[in-house]
Amino acid sequence: MKHKHFIAVINSFNGRKPFRPFGLEMVSGVLITITHPETIFFRGEIAVVFDSKQGYQAFDSDSICRILDLPVS
């Protein structure tokens, strides 16, 4: 996914009121769940996600193949 489009989609998902969790599927098949809008942030072209169990994960937008709207539990 191109960086510009990735940022636009992330901002759209993060701006939903009320916020709902969403997922980032990496090309490797790994699913990263975004549970709070402040969980993901950017350092230049690198996205950084914090998870209390896994710590920090950093990746570029080319690593993402899908952004998923996850069901509310």
Summary of the structure (lengths in Angstrom):
residues: 73
radius of gyration: 11.4
end to end distance: 27.9
largest distance: 32.9
contacts: 164
relative contact order: 0.28
helix: 25%
strand: 42%
